[in-house]
Amino acid sequence: MVFDMGNKTTGKYEFSFTITIFAGHGGYYALMHNNIPSNRGCGLAVHFGDDGTAYIHAGSNTATEVAYAHGAFIKITHRIDLDNDSAELLFNDVSVKTWK
C-alpha cells in the first residue's frame, strides 16, 4: 500500500497509525522520500522482528533496537520537520528515534 503525501518541501507534519504484531510474526513499513519508482529514497524503515524487537533504520547505517509487546496495540507517530531537516519516531507517545 502506498500513501502519497504530495510534493511537500516545507512545513512540519505529524501522522500516526496503530499496529499490532502477533506472537510468532513480524512486520515492516517504510517512509520514502518520494514516489518515483526508480528513485524513492528510503527515509525510514522499521522491521518488527518475531522476537519482539523493532529494528529502526533512519539517519545512519546502524539500526536502533526497541522492544515491543506482541499482541498489543502500538501507536506509531511520525513528526517530520522539513524546514529543519529533522524527524522523530514515537512508539506509544515515547520518542524512540530522532534523525536528520
Backbone as a ProteinNet text record, in pm:
[ID]
protein_1_A
[PRIMARY]
MVFDMGNKTTGKYEFSFTITIFAGHGGYYALMHNNIPSNRGCGLAVHFGDDGTAYIHAGSNTATEVAYAHGAFIKITHRIDLDNDSAELLFNDVSVKTWK
[TERTIARY]
83.7	0	90	53.9	127.9	33	76.5	2.5	87.7	46.9	121.9	83	180.7	153.9	172	195.5	210.4	354.5	377.1	511.3	541.8	561	585.9	736.4	772	912.5	936.8	832.1	844.2	733.5	753.3	649.9	681.2	591.6	601.6	477.1	497.4	387.7	394.4	278.9	270.6	162.7	193.6	91.9	118.5	12.1	26.3	-68.6	-39	-125.2	-101.7	-187.6	-174.7	-151.2	-61.6	-26.4	-23.7	-54	-42.6	36.1	137.9	217	191.1	136.4	103	224.3	223.7	333.4	364.7	493.4	536.7	541.2	508.2	504.3	588.9	614.1	686.7	613.3	673.2	611.6	716	673.8	765.2	685.4	741.7	690.7	806.3	786.4	891.5	828.8	904.4	868.8	970.6	921	1007.8	1010.6	1119.7	1132.1	1040.4	1012.1	922.5	859.8	772.5	701.2	744.7	870.7	926.2	987.6	931.2	975.7	1125.7	1191.6	1334.5	1422.9	1362.9	1444	1363.7	1309.3	1224.5	1302.9	1419.2	1499.4	1433.3	1472.6	1411.7	1455.7	1359.8	1388.8	1383.1	1301.6	1282.6	1235.9	1293.5	1247.3	1239.5	1127.5	1108.8	1072.4	1154.4	1130.2	1088.7	972.3	928.9	963.7	1066.9	1110.6	1013.4	1014.4	925.5	974.4	1089.2	1144.1	1101.9	1015.5	972	1064	1151.8	1241.7	1208.8	1194.9	1179	1315.9	1352.7	1480.1	1451	1496.1	1464.3	1587	1572.2	1680.4	1642.2	1715.7	1690.9	1810.9	1863.5	1970.4	2108.6	2121.3	2253.1	2242.7	2357.7	2358.8	2334.8	2334.4	2316.2	2170.5	2111.7	1972.1	1960.1	1854.3	1816	1720.5	1745.6	1661.5	1570	1441.7	1341.4	1253.3	1230.6	1143.2	996.7	915.4	771.5	700.9	575.6	498.2	410.2	427.6	340.3	195.3	104.8	-38	-92.6	-5.8	-50.5	-63.9	-153.6	-162.7	-45.3	23.3	135.2	97.8	90.6	65	198.5	206.3	326.4	302.3	388	374.1	502.7	486.8	599.2	585.4	691.9	697.1	807.5	768.7	863.5	867.2	986.4	1007.4	1095.2	1033.3	1107.8	1191.6	1148.1	1223	1357	1361.9	1485.6	1550	1497.1	1550.1	1567.9	1461.1	1467.7	1338.4	1349	1232.4	1242.1	1127.7	1121.1	1017.6	1048.7	958.4	923.4	794.3	747.9	668.3	688.2	605.2	525.9	395.6	308.9	346.7	366.4	396.1	533	621.3	757.5	854.1	941	1037.2	1136.1	1149.6	1242.9	1355.1	1337.7	1441.8	1422.3	1529.8	1532.1	1647	1633	1739	1723.7	1828.4	1830.6	1856
-114.9	0	123.6	223.6	348.7	462	547.7	668.9	786.7	852.7	965.1	1092.6	1154.4	1274.8	1403.2	1390.3	1508.2	1556.5	1657.9	1710.7	1822.6	1786.8	1885	1912.3	2040.1	2077.6	2165.3	2216.2	2298.2	2260.7	2299	2280.2	2167.1	2154.8	2049.7	1963.3	1831.4	1737.3	1628.2	1579.7	1467.8	1373.8	1247	1147.2	1022	947.5	827.8	718.9	598.5	483	385.1	288.4	185.7	51.7	-27.2	-157.8	-261	-383.3	-496	-605.5	-657.5	-768.9	-888	-993.3	-1110	-1200.1	-1273.3	-1364.3	-1457.3	-1476.4	-1563.9	-1495.8	-1367.9	-1293.9	-1168.2	-1106.4	-980.7	-885.7	-771.9	-673.4	-576.7	-490.8	-396.2	-280.2	-160	-47.7	48.6	136.2	231.4	362.8	470.1	601.7	635.3	671.1	704.6	855.2	904.9	1047.6	1093.8	1006.5	1041.9	915.4	931.7	817.1	790.1	815.8	786.9	646.9	547.8	408.4	386.8	458.2	434.7	508.1	594.6	676	715.8	619	651.5	705.8	655	702.8	677.2	573	535.8	632.2	696.6	786	716.6	611.7	537.1	397.4	297.7	159.6	99.2	37	-26.7	-172.7	-261.2	-405.4	-449.7	-510.2	-566.9	-715.1	-752.9	-891.4	-979.9	-1108.8	-1201.6	-1229.7	-1168.5	-1185.1	-1073.3	-979.6	-869.4	-749.2	-743.1	-629.4	-558.2	-425.1	-343	-288	-299.6	-250.7	-129.1	-11.5	114.1	162.8	179.3	228.4	367.8	469.4	607.6	692.5	766.6	861	802.2	669.7	606.7	462.8	396.9	256.7	160.7	212.5	129	134	19.6	13.8	47.6	119.3	140.4	27.8	-40.9	-153.4	-110.9	-142.5	-107.5	-229.7	-263.6	-376.9	-336.5	-432.5	-410.1	-536.5	-522.3	-634.7	-695.2	-825.1	-894.8	-887.3	-870.7	-871.2	-741.2	-645.7	-516.3	-415.2	-320.5	-211.3	-116.6	-80.7	12.5	134.9	250	374.5	423.3	434	479.4	623.4	714.7	856.5	904.3	982.3	1040.8	1191.9	1259.5	1405.8	1444.2	1513.1	1547.3	1699.1	1755.5	1899.6	1923.9	1957.3	1978.1	2104.9	2205.5	2330.8	2312.4	2223	2197.7	2063.9	1996.9	1869.8	1771	1751.8	1659.2	1579.1	1465.5	1379.4	1305.5	1260.6	1186.8	1076.4	961.5	847	816.9	798.1	767	637.4	554.8	437.3	466.8	461.4	488.4	619	723.4	859.5	872.9	775.8	781.9	789.2	890.2	905.9	789.1	722.7	610.1	638.7	742.9	773.3	914.9	992	1119.9	1116.8	1187.6	1188.4	1309.2	1332.3	1437.3	1373.7
0	0	0	-76.5	-83	-48.1	41.9	75.6	31.7	-74.6	-129.5	-53.9	12.3	91.7	11	-117.1	-200.8	-205.7	-281.4	-305.1	-205.7	-82.3	23.2	34.1	48.9	63	186.1	249.8	369.5	467.5	592.6	693.5	790.4	890.4	990.6	980.8	991	972.9	1078.9	1116.5	1209.5	1159.4	1158.8	1127.3	1209.2	1232.1	1315.5	1268.9	1313	1290.8	1404.3	1415.5	1518.4	1451	1509.8	1453.7	1565.6	1532	1624.3	1554.3	1621.5	1569.6	1661.6	1607.8	1688.9	1710.2	1818.9	1854.5	1737.5	1713.4	1605.2	1469.8	1465.6	1339.5	1351.2	1237.9	1231.5	1139.3	1113.3	1025	973	882.6	819.9	763.5	772.1	694.5	668.6	571.9	535	491.4	509	455.7	348.8	232	119.9	98.9	43.2	17.3	-95.4	-190.1	-299.9	-355.9	-452.9	-510.5	-654.5	-684.1	-815.8	-808.4	-876.6	-861.3	-875.6	-964.6	-986.4	-884.6	-800.7	-709.5	-585.4	-513.8	-399.1	-280.9	-252.7	-141.5	-7.4	60.2	187.6	297.9	364.2	474.3	608.8	619.5	744	708.4	772	758.4	898.2	929	1059.6	1037.1	1092.1	1086.5	1226.2	1237.8	1364.5	1361	1433.1	1434.1	1511.2	1479	1550.6	1692.3	1730.4	1865.2	1960.7	1914.8	1999.9	1996	1894.9	1878.3	1748.1	1756.1	1635.7	1599.7	1473.4	1422.2	1335.1	1380.6	1314.6	1238.6	1108.2	1022.8	973.4	1021.3	978	1017	923.5	953.3	970.3	970.4	981.7	933.1	921.9	879.5	994.6	1117.6	1236	1280.5	1304.3	1347.9	1495.4	1528.6	1667.3	1703	1814.6	1855.8	1970.3	1956	2056.1	2079.2	2205	2237.7	2218.2	2174.6	2165.3	2214.2	2253	2306.6	2197.9	2175	2080.3	2126.9	2031.8	2060	2115.3	2146.1	2198.9	2085.1	2102.1	2006.3	2029.7	1921.4	1928.2	1845.4	1909.9	1837.6	1781.7	1650.9	1581.5	1536.4	1579.4	1542.1	1476.6	1371.3	1298.9	1304.4	1342	1338.7	1242	1136.8	1031	1015.9	1027.3	1015.7	893.5	782.3	658.4	663.2	739.2	748.2	819.1	918	993	957.5	854.5	807.4	922.8	1000.5	1113.6	1123.4	1191.7	1208.6	1341.6	1389.9	1515.3	1500.7	1559.2	1561.4	1706.4	1732.2	1867.8	1866.5	1969.3	1993.5	2120.6	2110.9	2226.7	2296.3	2217.5	2264.5	2332.2	2315.9	2369.2	2250.7	2251.9	2144.8	2144	2029	2017.8	1917.3	1833.4	1734.2	1682.3	1676.7	1607.2	1507.8	1399.6	1297.8	1206.4	1130.9	1027.4	894.3
[MASK]
++++++++++++++++++++++++++++++++++++++++++++++++++++++++++++++++++++++++++++++++++++++++++++++++++++

